[in-house]
Every structure is written in structure tokens, then in C-alpha cells.
Amino acid sequence: MFNLNFTIYPIENRTASHLHVNPGPVARDQFDSPATWSVRSAGDFIIFVNNALALPVIVRHPQRFNDSRAFVTAFKREFIELLGELPVPHAKISMIRSHQFQEIEFTRQLSSAAQQKLQRYQNMLTGPNSPVDWEEQPTNAQLALQLAENTTLPDPQTGDSETVIERFEDYVAHNYQLPAHPQLNEHNRSYLYRSASLNDVMNATAVSELFLKDYQRYLTNRDKSDQIIDRDLNAAADYLSFCEGEGVSMLADLGLVYNYLLHYEELNDVQMSMSAMRNLGTALRELGRFMRNQQLFSSADFDQFVQSVGQGINDHYSHQRVYHLQRLLRNLQQQAEQQREAMDRGRHFRGDAYTLTVTLADYQPTMWRQLRVSGATRLDMLCYQILASFRANGGHLFELNDGDHHFQLPVFESGAGNEQDIELHWLGEYQPGDELTLIYDFGDSWMFEIKVESVQKQSRLRNAGMSGAVVLDGAGAGIIDDIGGTAGLQEAASDDPSINRTPNFAQEQEEWRRRVEQLQEIYN
């Protein structure tokens, strides 16, 4: 196991100076040496180092550490941010975040070897030959990376030199295990599957091999014949290869299989009979069942995947492809006409000033914002404004729900018929008392409850964008991405009271506007 037990020793001015972390039982060949962590407070810097790997995590004060709880919270954030800067699978980071920071204890330990490492990093930060490019205004995590990339260690087995970051990446990717998750520990296979993409790991080939081995075991346990197992495995392997070539995950794009089947003959340079194509469709449907069995697909995902398979086969053999293309053209023309009509409708709302109250659900003390925006604000822009006001970084998808419709970023349609184009609707379509829900990050599931408080007529705003938009009031500093949702934020706030402090909205309007523009660029 690898549970960190924090050991903080406060000194004069109650500033955290030394930190020892005991990872618990870890095989020496996994972690190279007895694991200790140490911290030195040195002027403007606080240097946090893993003594076993010489890995710096925090290398300057992110805040004044007036108490040990604030120090622990800052360490957690910097460590997770550092992992995010590395080519480490997202699910592995989530696993570390969820299970690594559980127990905190206070003791004292600092060896002479640790003192030497701390002094070496202090010299690297402040010396004349420092590798740090201060003009780039690096974050703490970026500073840690620069130091780790410029520090070499001998390999204990081969004697070859390797950088600190290379050793750390190897450890996190391959040796980090949890006794509570034996399925993860067996080749760490599940985290490979559940990362943002089946290919979002350092060795895509190894992931595919593990995936196909599990799929073969699944087929065998269902008493499939050897011929059927070979057929289904070959189909899965070819489709995984196709996804990898497209640079898109089968988890991320459930409609990709449609294009795969539609152009199958061209991709593979073969002529397919109707029966052969139907057999391929059967094999892909079985792949979808396996994905659902492994909880990689939800029931809705499975339905969309199977729908894509059926439609791909039908359109592949359609003798009316010309009519199919004509239908697509007509749909595009209709969409363009709808967009023109919607834009005309949006202009009618320019004279309406909406006051909204937005509350972060399931969090105490209540974190909320009051915004005033134009009725001509398009719904996607409204989402950017809300997310920016809560300091979301825009690294995840979101969905807006008004009770009757789901507005979301362009995805493959589920067939339920309730999806709407978020770029064709405006805030002005709603009335006082209406309520909407914005869900951000479908993993952490941040939920923002939006209520239309009032609508007032005013002189027409200059345009439907940010002009006239303002954050009027609120409470709480905002969310922290990838911290585990409201439960993680609540835990962090117990260590760091600044999370629940309310910023000066009047002074931060321009910063808020810049964050809105950044989110717009990210999602566009």
C-alpha cells in the first residue's frame, strides 16, 4: 500500500519547516530506498522533497503556512498538479487523489541526506546557473518539473543514470497499487481502460493486449466456439486499431463505429458480402456487451454504440446513397436556416437584463453567485460566464438542463430526441422563476442550480456577448478542478479556509471577463 502519513513539525512563526511522510510497507525494489519526505522553509521558498526519489513537489510558498492544515492542503494540490503535468493516466491520478491522502499524523524527522537534497534544490533555485526560467512565471508544479528534469540519479540495479522525473513516472505508472482494488493491481488493467481514452496511456499497444486478453476470457466464459471467439477478437482488434489511427477513443466517440462500417471496404481494401458485413456487425455488438459488462459503457452508451453499428451497416449497403447524401444536404440547409432564425430571435432579447442566482449544489457553507446578463446571451456563453465565476478551468464537458431539454456540446445523438443545440438558444427564452441546472465534469459532477430571479427592460446592450454582464454578489472562492467534486472541496476547505472566503467581485470583474474568454477559446 502507499498511504501517506504526514509528519509536520512547526517551528518559529508557526511556519511549517520539516515534513516526514511514511508511505507504509513498500517493497524496496519498488521504491528504491526507505521512503521519507522532507521540507525546508528558506526565505521565499518552501522546498518539499521525496527523499527516496529526490522529487521536489512544492518549491516556493503558495501561501503563508500559518498552520499545518493549510500546508497539507497546499501539498496535496501541488502533488496532484504535478501529476497532471506528467504523462500519467487520468484515472491513476484519480486513484492517488482518492486514496493516497487519508491519514495525517504529526512527528519530526529530517536526516542529513535529506538536508543535502534540500540544500541542492535551494542552490538550483537561487544560484547563478539555475535551470529555472523565471521570466515564464512558472507554477509550482512547473518549477518542480524543471528541477526534477535537471537532477540525475543512478539506477540501483544497472548503475545507469536516469532523471528524477523518469524514475517517478515509472513508479507512478507501473508500481502504484491499492490492496482494496485487486482488479486494479492485476496489471493495473482497469485504470488503463477507464482513463479518458483507451489509448491515453504511455503504451497503447500494451493496453490493447490487456484489453483483448480480458475480452477473450469474457468470450470463453460464455461458451463461445473457437471460431466465434476468433471472429469477435479479430473484429475488436481491428476496430481498436482503427480508433488509434483516428486518434479518437471508442469511449469518447460512440459514433465512430458508424464511419468505420460505412467505409470498411475502402479502409481494408476488400469486398464484403452482405452476410460477412452482418457477421462483423454481430461481432461489434458483442464488443459493446463486453464494454457494458466491464462498466465501461453505461446502458445509454451501449444503446448508442449498437445504434451506430446498425446504421453503419444499413447505410453501407444502401442502394439509395444519392438520396442519403441529398437528405444530409437538406438537413444542413435546414440547420443553417434554423440558425439564422434563432439569431434573429436572439436579437429581440437585447433589451432584457436578467438577474440570475447560481448556487453550487451539495456544498456547505453555501457557495453562490448573482449575475446580471443580457437576455441576448447565448446559452453556451452563459455557461462560460457561470463556470468562470466559480473558477472552473474548462478541462471537462458540461451539460445544461432546463427540465425539458438537454443542451450540451456536440456529441453523438442518443436517439432520445431531447438534445438541443446550445448555440441556437438564448437566455431570453426564459422567464422569472425558471430554473436550470448546469452539470460540469461528469466525473466530479459539479452541479450548479440556476434561478432566473428577475427580468428588467433597459436600453439595448451593445451586443450579445460580454457587454453589460457583471457578477453582482456571491459567497465562496469557487471550485477546484479534479479534487473529487463537492466532497473533495469540503475536505480541502477544512484544511484551507480561503476556499470559503468570498472574493471582492467589484475588483475582479476584468479578471472574470478574461476567464470567460479563455473558456470560450477552450471549448471552441
C-alpha positions as CSV (number, residue, x, y, z in Angstrom):
1,M,0.0,0.0,0.0
2,F,1.1,3.6,-0.4
3,N,-0.8,5.7,2.2
4,L,0.9,8.9,3.1
5,N,1.2,9.7,6.8
6,F,2.1,13.3,7.1
7,T,4.5,14.4,9.8
8,I,4.8,18.1,10.3
9,Y,7.0,19.9,12.8
10,P,6.1,23.6,13.2
11,I,8.9,26.0,14.2
12,E,9.2,29.7,15.0
13,N,6.5,31.9,13.5
14,R,4.4,28.7,13.2
15,T,5.7,28.2,9.7
16,A,5.9,24.5,8.6
17,S,9.5,23.6,8.2
18,H,10.0,19.9,8.2
19,L,7.7,17.2,6.9
20,H,8.2,13.5,7.0
21,V,5.9,11.1,5.1
22,N,5.9,7.4,5.8
23,P,4.4,5.6,2.8
24,G,3.9,2.4,4.9
25,P,5.0,-1.0,3.6
26,V,6.6,-0.7,0.2
27,A,9.0,-3.2,-1.4
28,R,12.4,-1.7,-1.6
29,D,12.8,-2.7,-5.3
30,Q,9.6,-0.7,-6.0
31,F,10.5,2.4,-4.1
32,D,14.3,2.2,-4.2
33,S,15.0,3.2,-0.6
34,P,13.3,3.8,2.7
35,A,10.7,6.4,1.8
36,T,10.9,9.8,3.6
37,W,9.8,13.2,2.6
38,S,11.3,16.5,3.9
39,V,10.5,20.2,3.7
40,R,12.7,23.2,4.3
41,S,11.4,26.8,4.7
42,A,14.1,29.0,3.1
43,G,13.3,32.7,2.6
44,D,10.7,33.0,-0.2
45,F,10.9,29.2,-0.8
46,I,9.4,26.2,0.8
47,I,11.0,23.1,-0.7
48,F,9.2,19.8,-0.4
49,V,11.2,16.7,-1.4
50,N,10.6,12.9,-1.6
51,N,13.9,11.6,-0.2
52,A,13.6,8.3,-2.0
53,L,13.3,9.8,-5.4
54,A,14.7,13.3,-4.8
55,L,11.4,14.5,-6.3
56,P,10.5,18.2,-5.4
57,V,6.8,18.9,-5.1
58,I,6.5,22.4,-3.7
59,V,9.4,24.7,-4.3
60,R,8.1,28.1,-3.1
61,H,5.4,29.4,-0.8
62,P,2.0,29.1,-2.5
63,Q,0.7,30.9,0.6
64,R,1.9,31.7,4.1
65,F,1.6,28.4,6.0
66,N,0.1,29.8,9.3
67,D,-1.0,26.3,10.3
68,S,-0.1,22.8,9.4
69,R,-3.5,22.0,7.9
70,A,-3.0,24.7,5.3
71,F,0.4,23.2,4.5
72,V,-1.0,19.8,4.0
73,T,-3.7,21.1,1.6
74,A,-1.1,23.0,-0.4
75,F,1.0,19.9,-0.7
76,K,-2.0,17.9,-1.9
77,R,-2.8,20.4,-4.6
78,E,0.8,20.7,-5.8
79,F,1.3,17.0,-5.9
80,I,-1.9,16.4,-7.9
81,E,-1.0,19.4,-10.2
82,L,2.5,17.9,-10.7
83,L,0.9,14.5,-11.7
84,G,-1.3,16.4,-14.2
85,E,1.8,17.9,-15.8
86,L,3.2,14.3,-16.4
87,P,2.1,11.7,-18.9
88,V,0.3,9.8,-16.2
89,P,-3.2,8.4,-16.9
90,H,-6.0,10.5,-15.5
91,A,-7.6,7.5,-13.7
92,K,-4.3,6.8,-12.0
93,I,-4.2,10.4,-10.8
94,S,-7.8,10.0,-9.6
95,M,-6.8,6.8,-7.7
96,I,-3.9,8.6,-6.0
97,R,-6.1,11.6,-5.2
98,S,-8.9,9.4,-3.7
99,H,-6.8,7.0,-1.6
100,Q,-3.4,8.5,-1.0
101,F,-4.3,11.4,1.2
102,Q,-6.2,9.8,4.0
103,E,-4.2,9.8,7.3
104,I,-2.3,12.7,8.6
105,E,0.0,12.5,11.7
106,F,2.5,14.9,13.3
107,T,6.0,13.9,14.2
108,R,9.6,15.0,13.5
109,Q,12.3,13.5,11.3
110,L,15.0,15.0,9.0
111,S,18.1,13.1,8.0
112,S,21.4,14.6,6.9
113,A,20.9,13.1,3.5
114,A,17.6,14.9,3.2
115,Q,19.3,18.2,4.3
116,Q,21.7,17.8,1.4
117,K,18.9,17.3,-1.1
118,L,17.1,20.3,0.2
119,Q,20.2,22.4,0.0
120,R,20.9,21.2,-3.5
121,Y,17.5,22.3,-4.7
122,Q,17.8,25.6,-2.9
123,N,21.0,26.2,-4.8
124,M,19.4,25.2,-8.1
125,L,16.5,27.7,-7.5
126,T,18.6,30.7,-6.4
127,G,22.1,30.0,-7.9
128,P,23.6,31.7,-10.9
129,N,23.2,28.6,-13.1
130,S,19.6,28.0,-12.2
131,P,17.7,25.9,-14.8
132,V,14.5,27.8,-13.9
133,D,13.2,30.3,-16.5
134,W,11.7,32.9,-14.1
135,E,10.5,35.1,-17.0
136,E,7.9,32.4,-17.9
137,Q,6.4,32.9,-14.4
138,P,6.3,29.1,-13.8
139,T,3.8,27.5,-11.5
140,N,5.0,25.4,-8.5
141,A,4.4,22.2,-10.5
142,Q,6.3,23.5,-13.5
143,L,9.2,24.5,-11.2
144,A,9.2,21.1,-9.7
145,L,9.3,19.5,-13.2
146,Q,12.3,21.7,-14.2
147,L,14.2,20.8,-11.1
148,A,13.4,17.1,-11.4
149,E,14.3,17.1,-15.1
150,N,17.7,18.6,-14.2
151,T,18.5,16.1,-11.5
152,T,20.0,12.7,-12.3
153,L,20.2,9.6,-10.1
154,P,22.0,6.3,-10.6
155,D,19.8,3.3,-11.3
156,P,20.2,1.0,-8.3
157,Q,20.3,-2.1,-10.5
158,T,22.1,-1.1,-13.6
159,G,24.1,1.9,-12.4
160,D,22.9,3.9,-15.4
161,S,21.9,7.5,-14.9
162,E,18.2,8.5,-15.1
163,T,16.4,11.7,-14.3
164,V,14.3,12.0,-11.2
165,I,11.2,12.6,-13.3
166,E,11.9,9.4,-15.3
167,R,12.1,7.3,-12.2
168,F,9.0,8.9,-10.7
169,E,6.9,8.4,-13.9
170,D,7.9,4.8,-14.0
171,Y,6.9,4.3,-10.3
172,V,3.5,6.0,-10.7
173,A,2.6,4.3,-13.9
174,H,3.6,0.7,-13.0
175,N,4.1,0.2,-9.3
176,Y,1.4,2.2,-7.6
177,Q,-1.1,-0.4,-6.2
178,L,-4.0,-0.5,-3.8
179,P,-4.8,-3.6,-1.7
180,A,-8.5,-2.6,-1.7
181,H,-8.6,-2.9,-5.5
182,P,-7.2,-6.3,-6.5
183,Q,-8.6,-5.9,-10.1
184,L,-6.6,-2.8,-10.4
185,N,-3.4,-4.4,-9.1
186,E,-3.6,-7.2,-11.7
187,H,-1.7,-5.3,-14.4
188,N,-3.4,-2.1,-13.2
189,R,-5.7,-3.0,-16.0
190,S,-8.9,-1.2,-15.1
191,Y,-7.3,2.2,-14.8
192,L,-6.0,1.7,-18.3
193,Y,-9.5,1.1,-19.5
194,R,-11.1,3.9,-17.5
195,S,-8.7,6.7,-18.4
196,A,-10.0,9.4,-20.7
197,S,-9.2,7.1,-23.7
198,L,-8.2,3.5,-24.1
199,N,-5.1,5.0,-25.7
200,D,-4.5,7.6,-23.1
201,V,-1.6,5.8,-21.5
202,M,2.1,5.6,-22.2
203,N,2.0,2.2,-24.0
204,A,-1.1,1.9,-26.2
205,T,0.0,-1.5,-27.5
206,A,0.2,-3.0,-24.1
207,V,-3.2,-1.6,-23.2
208,S,-4.8,-3.2,-26.3
209,E,-3.1,-6.5,-25.5
210,L,-4.5,-6.5,-21.9
211,F,-7.9,-5.4,-23.3
212,L,-8.1,-8.3,-25.8
213,K,-6.9,-10.8,-23.2
214,D,-9.8,-9.8,-20.9
215,Y,-12.2,-9.9,-23.9
216,Q,-11.0,-13.4,-24.8
217,R,-11.7,-14.5,-21.2
218,Y,-15.1,-12.9,-21.4
219,L,-16.0,-14.8,-24.6
220,T,-14.6,-18.1,-23.4
221,N,-16.7,-17.9,-20.2
222,R,-19.8,-17.5,-22.3
223,D,-19.1,-20.9,-24.1
224,K,-18.5,-19.3,-27.5
225,S,-17.0,-21.6,-30.1
226,D,-13.4,-21.2,-31.1
227,Q,-14.5,-19.9,-34.5
228,I,-16.8,-17.2,-33.0
229,I,-14.1,-16.2,-30.4
230,D,-11.6,-15.7,-33.2
231,R,-14.1,-13.7,-35.3
232,D,-15.0,-11.5,-32.3
233,L,-11.4,-10.9,-31.3
234,N,-10.3,-10.1,-34.8
235,A,-13.2,-7.6,-35.1
236,A,-12.3,-6.0,-31.8
237,A,-8.6,-5.8,-32.6
238,D,-9.2,-4.2,-36.0
239,Y,-11.7,-1.6,-34.5
240,L,-9.2,-0.7,-31.7
241,S,-6.5,-0.2,-34.4
242,F,-8.9,2.0,-36.4
243,C,-9.7,4.1,-33.3
244,E,-6.0,4.5,-32.5
245,G,-5.3,5.6,-36.1
246,E,-8.0,8.2,-35.9
247,G,-6.6,9.4,-32.6
248,V,-10.1,9.1,-31.0
249,S,-11.2,6.7,-28.3
250,M,-14.1,4.3,-28.7
251,L,-15.1,5.6,-25.2
252,A,-15.0,9.2,-26.3
253,D,-16.8,8.8,-29.6
254,L,-19.6,6.3,-29.6
255,G,-20.5,7.1,-33.2
256,L,-17.0,6.4,-34.6
257,V,-18.1,2.8,-35.4
258,Y,-20.6,4.2,-37.9
259,N,-17.8,5.7,-40.0
260,Y,-15.7,2.6,-39.6
261,L,-18.5,0.4,-41.0
262,L,-19.6,2.9,-43.7
263,H,-16.0,3.0,-45.2
264,Y,-15.0,-0.6,-44.2
265,E,-14.3,-1.8,-47.7
266,E,-12.2,1.3,-48.5
267,L,-10.2,1.0,-45.3
268,N,-9.4,-2.7,-45.7
269,D,-9.4,-2.9,-49.5
270,V,-11.8,-5.8,-49.5
271,Q,-15.2,-6.6,-51.0
272,M,-17.7,-7.6,-48.3
273,S,-20.8,-9.7,-48.8
274,M,-24.0,-8.8,-47.0
275,S,-23.6,-11.9,-44.7
276,A,-20.0,-11.0,-43.9
277,M,-20.9,-7.5,-43.0
278,R,-23.7,-8.7,-40.8
279,N,-21.3,-11.1,-39.0
280,L,-19.0,-8.1,-38.5
281,G,-21.9,-6.2,-37.0
282,T,-22.7,-9.1,-34.7
283,A,-19.1,-9.2,-33.5
284,L,-19.1,-5.4,-32.8
285,R,-22.4,-5.7,-30.9
286,E,-20.7,-8.4,-28.7
287,L,-17.8,-6.0,-28.1
288,G,-20.4,-3.4,-26.9
289,R,-21.8,-6.0,-24.5
290,F,-18.3,-6.6,-23.1
291,M,-17.8,-2.9,-22.6
292,R,-21.1,-2.7,-20.7
293,N,-20.2,-5.8,-18.7
294,Q,-16.9,-4.1,-17.7
295,Q,-18.9,-1.0,-16.8
296,L,-17.0,0.9,-19.4
297,F,-20.3,1.6,-21.2
298,S,-23.5,2.7,-19.5
299,S,-26.7,1.4,-20.8
300,A,-27.2,4.6,-22.8
301,D,-23.7,4.3,-24.2
302,F,-24.4,0.7,-25.3
303,D,-27.6,1.7,-27.0
304,Q,-25.8,4.5,-28.9
305,F,-23.0,2.1,-29.9
306,V,-25.4,-0.5,-31.2
307,Q,-27.4,2.1,-33.0
308,S,-24.3,3.3,-34.7
309,V,-23.4,-0.3,-35.7
310,G,-26.8,-0.9,-37.3
311,Q,-27.0,2.4,-39.1
312,G,-23.4,2.0,-40.4
313,I,-24.3,-1.4,-42.0
314,N,-27.6,-0.1,-43.4
315,D,-26.0,2.9,-45.0
316,H,-23.1,0.9,-46.3
317,Y,-25.4,-1.3,-48.4
318,S,-28.0,1.3,-49.1
319,H,-28.8,1.5,-52.8
320,Q,-30.1,5.0,-52.3
321,R,-26.9,6.7,-51.2
322,V,-27.6,9.5,-53.5
323,Y,-30.8,10.2,-51.7
324,H,-29.0,9.7,-48.4
325,L,-26.5,12.5,-49.4
326,Q,-29.3,14.7,-50.6
327,R,-31.0,14.2,-47.3
328,L,-27.8,15.2,-45.5
329,L,-27.7,18.3,-47.7
330,R,-31.3,19.2,-46.9
331,N,-30.6,18.7,-43.2
332,L,-27.6,21.1,-43.4
333,Q,-29.7,23.6,-45.2
334,Q,-32.4,23.3,-42.6
335,Q,-29.8,23.7,-39.8
336,A,-28.5,26.8,-41.4
337,E,-32.0,28.2,-41.7
338,Q,-32.7,27.4,-38.1
339,Q,-29.5,29.1,-37.0
340,R,-30.5,32.3,-39.0
341,E,-34.0,32.2,-37.4
342,A,-32.5,31.7,-34.0
343,M,-30.1,34.6,-34.3
344,D,-33.0,36.8,-35.4
345,R,-34.9,35.6,-32.3
346,G,-31.9,36.3,-30.1
347,R,-31.7,40.0,-31.2
348,H,-35.2,40.6,-29.7
349,F,-33.8,39.9,-26.2
350,R,-31.1,42.6,-26.2
351,G,-33.3,45.0,-24.2
352,D,-33.8,42.5,-21.3
353,A,-31.4,42.5,-18.3
354,Y,-31.6,39.1,-16.5
355,T,-30.6,38.7,-12.8
356,L,-29.6,35.1,-12.0
357,T,-28.7,33.4,-8.8
358,V,-26.4,30.4,-9.2
359,T,-25.8,28.0,-6.3
360,L,-23.3,25.2,-6.1
361,A,-25.4,22.2,-5.0
362,D,-24.4,19.9,-2.1
363,Y,-21.9,22.2,-0.5
364,Q,-21.8,23.9,2.8
365,P,-21.4,26.7,3.6
366,T,-23.5,27.8,0.6
367,M,-21.3,28.9,-2.4
368,W,-23.3,31.0,-4.8
369,R,-23.1,33.8,-7.4
370,Q,-25.5,36.5,-8.5
371,L,-25.1,37.6,-12.1
372,R,-26.7,40.2,-14.3
373,V,-26.5,39.4,-18.0
374,S,-28.3,40.3,-21.2
375,G,-31.2,38.2,-22.4
376,A,-29.4,38.0,-25.7
377,T,-26.7,35.9,-24.1
378,R,-26.4,32.6,-25.9
379,L,-26.7,29.6,-23.6
380,D,-23.1,28.4,-24.3
381,M,-21.8,31.8,-23.3
382,L,-24.0,31.8,-20.2
383,C,-22.3,28.5,-19.2
384,Y,-18.9,30.0,-19.7
385,Q,-19.8,33.0,-17.6
386,I,-21.1,30.8,-14.7
387,L,-18.1,28.4,-14.8
388,A,-15.7,31.4,-14.9
389,S,-17.4,32.9,-11.9
390,F,-16.7,29.7,-9.9
391,R,-13.1,29.5,-11.3
392,A,-13.6,26.3,-13.3
393,N,-10.6,25.7,-15.6
394,G,-12.6,24.3,-18.6
395,G,-11.0,20.9,-18.7
396,H,-14.2,19.0,-18.8
397,L,-17.5,18.7,-20.7
398,F,-20.7,20.2,-19.3
399,E,-24.5,20.0,-19.8
400,L,-27.3,22.5,-19.3
401,N,-30.7,21.2,-18.4
402,D,-33.9,23.2,-18.2
403,G,-36.2,20.3,-17.3
404,D,-37.4,19.7,-20.8
405,H,-34.2,19.8,-22.8
406,H,-30.5,18.9,-22.5
407,F,-28.1,21.4,-24.0
408,Q,-24.7,20.0,-24.5
409,L,-21.5,20.2,-26.5
410,P,-21.9,18.5,-29.9
411,V,-22.0,14.7,-29.2
412,F,-23.5,11.7,-31.0
413,E,-27.2,11.9,-30.5
414,S,-28.7,9.3,-28.1
415,G,-31.9,9.0,-30.1
416,A,-34.0,10.1,-27.2
417,G,-34.8,13.3,-29.1
418,N,-34.4,15.8,-26.2
419,E,-30.9,17.1,-27.2
420,Q,-30.8,20.7,-28.3
421,D,-28.1,22.8,-30.0
422,I,-26.8,25.0,-27.2
423,E,-25.7,27.6,-29.8
424,L,-29.2,28.1,-31.1
425,H,-30.9,29.2,-27.8
426,W,-30.7,32.3,-25.7
427,L,-31.3,33.2,-22.0
428,G,-34.1,35.5,-23.2
429,E,-36.3,32.4,-23.8
430,Y,-36.7,32.0,-20.1
431,Q,-39.0,33.8,-17.6
432,P,-38.6,34.9,-13.9
433,G,-38.9,31.8,-11.7
434,D,-37.5,29.4,-14.3
435,E,-34.8,27.1,-13.1
436,L,-31.9,25.4,-14.9
437,T,-29.2,23.0,-13.9
438,L,-25.6,23.2,-15.2
439,I,-23.5,20.0,-14.7
440,Y,-19.8,20.4,-15.2
441,D,-17.3,17.5,-15.3
442,F,-19.3,14.2,-15.5
443,G,-16.7,12.6,-13.2
444,D,-16.7,15.0,-10.3
445,S,-20.2,16.1,-11.1
446,W,-20.2,19.7,-10.1
447,M,-23.9,20.8,-10.2
448,F,-24.9,24.5,-10.4
449,E,-28.5,25.4,-9.8
450,I,-29.6,28.4,-11.8
451,K,-32.7,30.5,-11.0
452,V,-34.0,33.4,-13.0
453,E,-34.7,36.0,-10.3
454,S,-35.9,38.9,-12.4
455,V,-36.0,40.4,-15.9
456,Q,-35.9,44.2,-16.4
457,K,-36.1,46.3,-19.6
458,Q,-33.2,48.6,-20.3
459,S,-31.6,50.3,-23.2
460,R,-30.3,47.8,-25.7
461,L,-26.9,46.4,-24.9
462,R,-24.1,46.9,-27.5
463,N,-24.0,43.2,-28.3
464,A,-25.0,39.9,-27.0
465,G,-21.6,38.9,-25.7
466,M,-20.0,40.1,-22.5
467,S,-21.1,43.8,-22.8
468,G,-23.1,44.7,-19.6
469,A,-22.5,41.3,-18.0
470,V,-21.4,41.6,-14.3
471,V,-21.0,39.4,-11.2
472,L,-23.1,41.3,-8.6
473,D,-22.5,39.2,-5.4
474,G,-21.8,35.8,-4.1
475,A,-20.0,33.7,-1.5
476,G,-17.1,31.4,-1.6
477,A,-13.9,31.4,-3.7
478,G,-15.0,28.8,-6.2
479,I,-14.3,25.2,-7.1
480,I,-11.1,23.3,-7.7
481,D,-11.0,21.1,-10.7
482,D,-10.2,17.4,-10.3
483,I,-10.4,17.5,-6.5
484,G,-13.2,14.9,-6.2
485,G,-16.3,17.1,-6.5
486,T,-18.0,18.8,-3.6
487,A,-16.9,16.1,-1.1
488,G,-13.2,16.8,-2.0
489,L,-13.8,20.5,-1.9
490,Q,-15.4,20.2,1.5
491,E,-12.4,18.2,2.8
492,A,-9.9,20.7,1.3
493,A,-11.8,23.6,2.8
494,S,-11.4,22.1,6.3
495,D,-7.6,22.5,5.7
496,D,-7.7,25.7,3.8
497,P,-10.3,28.3,5.0
498,S,-9.5,30.5,2.0
499,I,-11.7,28.2,-0.2
500,N,-14.8,29.6,1.6
501,R,-13.7,33.2,1.6
502,T,-15.6,35.5,-0.7
503,P,-13.6,37.5,-3.3
504,N,-14.1,41.1,-4.0
505,F,-16.3,40.8,-7.1
506,A,-16.1,44.5,-7.9
507,Q,-12.3,44.3,-8.2
508,E,-12.3,41.0,-10.1
509,Q,-14.7,41.9,-13.0
510,E,-11.9,42.2,-15.6
511,E,-10.3,39.0,-14.4
512,W,-13.7,37.3,-14.6
513,R,-14.1,38.5,-18.2
514,R,-10.7,37.2,-19.2
515,R,-11.6,33.8,-17.7
516,V,-14.8,33.8,-19.7
517,E,-12.8,34.5,-22.9
518,Q,-10.4,31.7,-22.0
519,L,-13.2,29.2,-21.5
520,Q,-14.8,30.3,-24.8
521,E,-11.5,29.6,-26.6
522,I,-11.0,26.2,-24.9
523,Y,-14.5,24.9,-25.8
524,N,-14.5,26.4,-29.3
